[in-house]
Structure formats: structure tokens, C-alpha cells
């Protein structure tokens, strides 16, 4: 394209008014490109020079495809021609995200707004461009930090449950040790243990497997990894999370589990959803611990195009003064923990297109938290 001959009007020196306009455009923070109805660049401001790695002298007079990746450049002239002949607007007056091509071959994201102006020299199109790389980098940093915070909250939850989990893990390990000691004692006394050895080893293997399952569930829960969405039924995920929460639970608590009927699946990151369930159930256990007959109702149900999990305790409810900061990070009144649980849980729910809501209860009624998740589109609903 370097040997393309610029039009005569691009070569003539600018008038005083044009020079003033160019000076103003060069002070703009956003890139500004003006093209004619043949897609030739008439104005290429300083911000564009920085953005695309081209000088105005190199760009003016060239087809605007010079700064477009192949997939955009291939169809651009046809789009301009179609608009001129039909008057049907496709992108004029509408901001959208596109891609630009740097002189070094780098393709990068841009926000583009296109306007139109009628001039004595013919129809012209004004493109205002904003480099989205800084915004994308900030969004990625924010996503990375949020992922770190979500993981930290899971680790914190396991840390707070550490004593109870250690107690639960100690039971199968103790049983395994006793079975092995029984074999050693029988062997030292010269007892023929062939007849009972198989049964004892089966029991020992069962206890070892039980301990392995506990460790595996803990490892999967705290493992640091990138979020992955899968279409899953919600109830099995909830039941697994409840089992994890109740490991070694010292509080005497009655669980009223009410699974849903014919619930649609949900598209979720299973570990993150289980993180919400663990947090809600732990909070409910603590809230109900002070009543005579502590109980929790855990119910799943369908609601229009969503699936809802409700976790309700029979505690005293949430104090009105605690409600405004209930979902704020580090606002917990508990002596243990970091106060991240509900804040992270709501963030996870909203990142899944849902929400985490609360009915504070009170006046003899416990609090009820509702996790709302959109139902996954079924195969026959797609396309």
C-alpha cells in the first residue's frame, strides 16, 4: 500500500481553518480518523499515530483498511458501498468493539464510534477510536484478584473448620490403626489368623478409603484453579457441600433437606457454588446454635427461569443494624474468620448471572438466604 497515490486534495496544503481544526484534533486523547466515501484517510490525528504506530504522512491518502486486520479489511469497502447505495446504517451512530492493526502486526481491541458529515468535498465519515488494551488489562487484573480472593475465602473456611475436620479424619485413622494392631497381637500370640485376616483387612481398607475421601474432598475444595463452568444438576452439588460442612460438626443440629423435583440443570463452576453452600450452611448452624432445638431447612426449587436454593435457620434472625453491611467484605462481627464469606458468595452468584438474597427474619423467625441461579439453556432451546 505504500505506493498508493494519495488524492490531490490530500496533498494540497491546508487552509488556515483546516490547520486550526487539525491542531484541535491533535490534542484529543482519543484517536480520530476521517475518511471519504472511497474509504481514503483524510485526517489521522496524533492519538492515532501513537495507537497504530504510523505517522499521519504514512496514513493520509491510504485506504482505511491499512489499520484493520484482514477479517475486517476484507469486507469494509463493501460495507461503505452498501451504505452509500442503500442508506441503511449498520454501524454509523453506534459504538461497538472492533479490532485494530498496529504497524508491527499486533491486533488489539478498539472501541469505535462512527459519524457522518456532508461537506463541499463530498460525504465524509468520522471515526472516534479508543484503545481498549488498558481497560482489558485492568479487567483481567481485577478478575485475577477476584479469583485469588475467592480462593482465599475457601482456604479460610477450611481453616476455620480445621479442628472439626481433624476430628472427623482421626476416626478412620484410629480405626485403621486398631485393626492393624489386632492383626499384630494375634500374630504375636501364634493365633491362626487366616480365617479372620480377610475380614479385618477389608475393614481396614474401608477406613483408609473413608479417610482418603475426606482428604480428596478438602483438596478439591481448596485447590487453586481457573473457574470452569459445567452444566450440572444443582442438588448433588448441594448435598456434597452439606456433607463437607457437617464433617466433625460438634453442634447438635437437625437438617431438613428438601430437594427439588424436576429441576432444570444450571451452568456453574461446581466448586464455587459449593463454596457458597458451605458458607451459608455454616452460618445457619452458628445462627441456630443458641436455640433449644437448632434446625436448618435447606430447600431447592424452580422459579420461572431460575433454580433457587434456600437455607433457613431457626435462630433469632439478623439484627436490622447489621443488614446494611451484611454483604460487605471484612464487616463480620465474628471473632474468627475474615468476614469474606457472604461478600464473596454474592460476588460468585452475580458472576453466574444470579444473586444472593436474604430475608432477615426476626420476631421468632430465623434468617433465610436464597441463592438464585439461572437455569441452563436446554439443547433444543439453543439456536
N, C-alpha and C positions, 0 to 999 in steps of 0.2 A: 504493500500500500504506500510505501514511501515515494514511489514515482508518480502517485496520483496528482494530477494538475489541479490546484485549487481554483475555484471560480474567481472571475475577475473582481467581484465585489469583496472577496476575502483578502485580495491583495492591495486594494486601494487604501491609502492612509485614512484613519478615522477622522470624522469631523470633531469639532470641539465638544458638542453634546455627546457624541458617541464615546469620546475619550473620558468624559466625566462619568458616563454610565459604566464603562469598563472599570474605572477606578473604584466606583462604589461596589461593583460586583466582586472585585478582587479582595475587598475587606470582609466578605461574607464568610462565616465559619463553615457553611455547607457548600458542597460542590454545585456549581450551576453550569449547565450546558444548554446552549441554544442551537437548534438545528433548523434547516429549511425543509420544505416539503419533499426534497430529494434526499433527506437524511444526512445532508452535509453539515458538519460542525461550523457554526458561525462564531460562537463565543465559548471559551474554555477557561474558567476563572482559576485563580491561584490555588484554591482548595482542591480543584480537580487535578491540577498539576501534581500536588502532593499525594492525592488519593490514588492516581493511576500511574505515577512515575513518568509522565510525559509533559513536555513543555507545551505552552499554547501554540507556539510556532509549528510544532510537530503535529498537533491535533487539528487546528483550524483548517478547514477545507477538505478534511478527510471524512469518509462515511463514519457515522457514529458507531458502526459495528467494530471500529478499532478498539473500543473499550468494552466489548461484550464477549463473553465466552461463546464457543461455537453453537451451543444449543439455542442461545438467544439470537445470535447474529444471523443464523440461518433463516429465521422467519421474520426478522424485523422489517425489512423493506416491504414485504407482503402486507404486514400489519398497517404500515403507513399508507401504502397504496389503497388498501381496502377502506381505510377511514376516509381518505380524500375522495374516493369514488362513491361511497355509500353514506358517509356522515355518521355511521354507527360507532359510538365511543366504546372502547374496551378498557383502556387504562387511563384515558385523559380525565383528570379531575379525581382520580382515585389513587391513594397512596398504597403501595404494595412492596413486598420484599422481593428483590431480584438479586442477580449476581453480576459483579463487575470483573473485568480482566485487567490486571496490572501489567505494566510493560515487561516485568520479569516472568510473566506467565502465571502468576498467582491468581487464583479465582477467589473472590471474597464477597461476603454478603453486603448488600446495599438496601437502603430504603429509598424508593423512587416515587416522586410525585411529578406528574406531567400536566402542564397547562398549555394553552394555545393562544396565539395572538395574531391578528390580521395587521400587516404592515404594508407600506407602499412597495416594498420589495417582495411581497407575497406572504403566504401563510408561514408562520414560524411556530416551533414547539419549544417550550422551556422545560427543561428537566432539572429538578432540585434533588440532589443526592446526599445521603448521609451514610457514612461508613459505619456499618453495624458491628465491626470487629470488637471495638471496646465494650459495647453493650453485651455482645455474645460472650466475651471473656469474663465479664462481671457476672453474667448469669451462670456461667459454668463454675466460677469460683463459689458463688452462692450455693449452687446445687451440691458442690463438693463439701462445703462447710455444713450444709444441712444434713447430708449423708453421714458426715462424721458425728454430728450431734445426735442423730437418730441411733447410730451405733453406740455412742457413749451412754445414751439412756438405757439401752438394752443391757450393757455391761453393768451399769449402776443398779438396775433391777435385780440382776443375778447376784450382785454383791450384797444387796440388802436381804436377799433370800438365802445367803450363803449358809448360815447356821442350820436352817431347816433342810436345805438340800444335803448338807453334810450328814445330818442325822438320817435322812432317807437313804443315802448312799451307804452309810455304815451298816444298815440292816442286812443287805445281801452279802456284803463283805464279811460280816461277822458270821453269818450262817455258813458261808463258804469255808471259812477257817474252821468252824466246828465240825463240818463234815470231813475235812481233811484230817483233823485231829482224831476223829473217831476211827478212821482207817489206820492211822499210825498206832493208836492204842491197841486196836485189835491185832495188828501185825506183831507188836512187841510182846503180846501175851501168847503168841503162837496160835491164835484162833484162825480157823479156816474161814476166810472172809470172801471166798469166791462166790458163795451163794448170794451175798448181800452187796458185793462190791459194785455191781452194775447199777443197782438202785441208788446207792449212795452217790456214785459219780453222776448219775442223771440229775439228782437233786442239786449237787454242787454246780453242775453245768448250768442248770436253770437259774441259780442265784447269780452266777457270773454273767449270764446273759441279761438278767434284770439290771445289774449294775452297769453293764455296757450300754443298755438302752437309756438309762438316766444320763450317763455322760454324753452320749450321742445327741440327745435332745438339748442338753445345755450347750454343747459345742455348736450345733446348728443355730441356736437362738442368738448366741453372741458373736458368731462368725462375721468378720468384716468382708463385705462383698458389695458389688453393684446391685441396685434394685432390679428385679426381674418380674415382669407381670406374667401371670398364667391364668387361664380360665379354669376356675375350680368351684366346686360346691362349697358354701361357706360353713355349714355345720361341722364337717370333720375338722376343719382348721380350728374352730372354736373349741371343740372337745379336746383336741390335743393341747391347746393353750391352757384350758382349765386344769387338765391333768398335771401340766408343768407347774402351774401356780399352787396346786394343792400338795406338791411334794413336801413331805415332812411338816405339813401345816399343824401348828400347835393349837390354833383356835378351834374350839368345837363349833362347827358351822354346818348348817343344813343347806344343801344346794338343790334348788328346784329348777331342773333343766327342762326347758320346753322347746324342743327342736321344731323347726318349721315343716310344713307339708308342701311338697311340690315346689320348692323354692327354685327360682332360676339361678344359674351359676353367676359368679362375679369374676371380673378380670382384676386380679390383685397380685401384689407381692406377698406371698404367704407369710413370710417371717415378719414383715412389718405389720400385717393385720393381726397376727398372733401377739405381737408386741402390744398393740392396743388392748387386746383382750386380757392379757396378763396384768396390765396396769389397772384396767377397770375392775377386774375381779379382786386384785389385791386391795384396792381402795375400798371396795364394798365390804371385804372381810374386816378391815380395820374399822370402818364406819359402824358395822353391826356388832363389833366385839363387846360393846358395853351394855347390850340389852340381854334380857333373861334367856330368850330363845333366838339366838342370832340366825338369820336366814338370808339367802340371796336367791332371787329369781333371775334366771338367765334364759331369755326367750329370743327366738329368731322368727321373723315373719316377713311376708312380702307386702310392699306398699307401692302401688302403682308401678313405676318402672324401676323401683329400688328394692334392695333387701336390707332389712333393719335388724340389728342386734340390740336388745335392751338388757341392761344389767341394773337391777334394782335391789337395794338393801332395805332392811327394816330398822335402820338406825334412826337417829334424830333428824336427819336432813341436813342441808347446807345452810349455814347462817347467812342471812341477807347481806351482811357486810363483807362476806367472803366471795360473793358472786362476781363482782366486777373484775377481780383479778384471778378468777378461778383457772383460766386458760393461759395465764401469763407465766413465762419461764421464771424460775427462781423465786416464785411468790408463795411457795409452800409454807405452811405453818408447822409441818412435821419436823421433829428433831433430827430424823435420819433422811437421807436422800438429798437430791439437788433441786427438787421442785420442777423437774423437767417433764414428768410423766404425762400430765394432761396437755401441756403445751405441745409436746412432740406428737401426742396421739391425734390431736386436732389437725396438726400440720399434715400428718400422714393421710388422714381421712380426706382432707381437702385436696391433696395431691392426687388422690384416687378419684377425684370428681365427686366426692361425697362430703360428709360433715360429721362432726361430733357434737351432739346437743345434750342439754341437761334440763331435767325437771328437778328443781332443788328440794322438793318435798317440804317437810316440816309439818307441824301440827299433827303429830302421830304417824306421819308417812315418811318413809326413807327416800333418799335421792334416787333418781333413775337416769342413767346415761344411755343415750341412743346413738349407736354408730350406724350411719346411713351410707350405703354403698350403691352405686348404680348397677343395675343388672347388666350382664354382658349380652351383647347382641348375639342372637342365635344365628346359625349359618344361613337359614332361609330369610333372615332379616337384612343381611348384608348385600349391598349392590342393588 
